[in-house]
Amino acid sequence: QVQLVESGGGLVQPGGSLRLSCTASGNLSNIYAMGWYRQTPGKQRELVTTIITAGMTTYAASVRGRFTISRDDAKNTIYLQMNDLKPEDTAVYYCNVERAGYDYWGQGTQVTVSP
């Protein structure tokens, strides 16, 4: 079992920046990928970005060039640096870990982009 705790969400003006953190604990062996998803009420959860253990990354077209995923293996933590935020980025952001064929999720952190 893997436990994930997100932090760093909040209220920011359009064009501003936030950095989300996700710290993992538990059984961290055989992790294939880690990433971030987001969800707005009434919409399906959306993939934002992933990082594979080997270091490969993917980004949704809507965030490419603005968001960056990174990790600190010593701290068992991944980050999502979000720049040039837009109102449409408003959502609950969820940390995800894929391990041994299963997906694990954090509780989510709210990001609100509003003037």
C-alpha positions in Angstrom: 0.0 0.0 0.0 1.1 3.5 -0.8 0.0 6.7 1.0 0.1 10.1 -0.7 -0.3 13.5 0.9 -0.6 16.6 -1.3 0.0 20.2 -0.3 0.5 23.6 -1.8 -2.8 24.5 -3.2 -4.5 27.8 -2.7 -6.0 30.9 -4.3 -3.9 32.7 -7.0 -4.6 35.4 -9.6 -4.4 34.7 -13.3 -0.8 34.7 -14.4 0.4 33.7 -11.0 2.3 30.6 -9.9 1.9 27.8 -7.4 4.0 24.7 -6.5 2.2 21.6 -5.4 4.0 18.8 -3.4 3.2 15.2 -2.9 5.0 13.0 -0.4 4.7 9.3 -0.6 5.1 6.7 2.1 4.5 3.0 2.5 5.7 0.3 0.1 7.5 2.3 -2.6 9.1 -0.6 -4.4 8.2 -1.3 -8.1 6.8 2.1 -8.8 6.3 2.6 -12.5 5.0 6.1 -12.7 4.0 9.1 -10.6 1.9 12.1 -11.7 -0.7 14.7 -11.2 -4.4 14.7 -12.2 -7.0 17.3 -11.7 -10.8 17.3 -11.5 -13.5 19.9 -11.6 -17.0 19.2 -10.3 -19.1 17.6 -13.1 -16.0 16.7 -15.1 -14.0 13.5 -15.4 -10.6 13.4 -13.8 -8.0 14.7 -16.2 -4.4 13.7 -16.6 -2.1 16.7 -16.2 1.4 15.2 -16.2 3.3 12.1 -15.4 6.9 11.1 -14.8 8.2 7.6 -15.3 10.7 6.2 -12.9 13.4 6.3 -15.6 12.7 10.1 -16.0 10.5 10.4 -19.0 7.7 13.0 -18.7 4.4 13.6 -20.4 2.1 16.7 -20.3 -1.4 17.5 -21.3 -1.5 19.9 -24.2 -3.3 22.4 -22.1 -0.5 22.8 -19.6 2.6 22.1 -21.7 5.0 25.0 -21.4 3.5 26.2 -18.2 3.6 23.3 -15.8 6.7 21.2 -14.8 6.8 17.9 -12.9 9.8 17.0 -10.9 10.8 14.6 -8.1 13.2 14.4 -5.1 13.9 10.7 -4.5 15.6 11.4 -1.2 12.4 12.9 0.1 10.0 10.6 -1.6 8.3 13.7 -3.0 7.1 14.9 -6.4 6.3 18.5 -7.3 4.2 20.3 -9.8 5.4 23.8 -10.6 2.5 25.7 -12.2 3.3 29.0 -13.9 1.1 31.4 -15.8 -2.0 30.0 -14.2 -5.4 30.5 -15.9 -8.9 30.4 -14.5 -9.5 27.1 -16.4 -6.7 25.5 -14.3 -9.0 25.8 -11.3 -9.5 22.2 -10.0 -8.7 19.8 -7.3 -5.3 18.4 -8.0 -4.6 14.7 -7.1 -1.2 13.0 -6.8 -1.0 9.6 -8.4 1.3 6.6 -8.1 1.2 3.5 -10.2 2.8 0.6 -8.5 2.6 -3.1 -9.3 -0.4 -2.6 -11.6 -2.4 -0.5 -9.2 -3.1 3.2 -8.9 -2.9 5.1 -5.6 -4.3 8.5 -5.0 -3.9 11.3 -2.5 -6.8 13.3 -1.0 -6.3 16.2 -3.4 -5.5 19.9 -3.0 -7.6 22.7 -4.2 -6.2 25.2 -6.7 -8.3 28.2 -7.5 -7.3 30.8 -10.1 -9.4 33.9 -9.9 -9.1 37.7 -10.3 
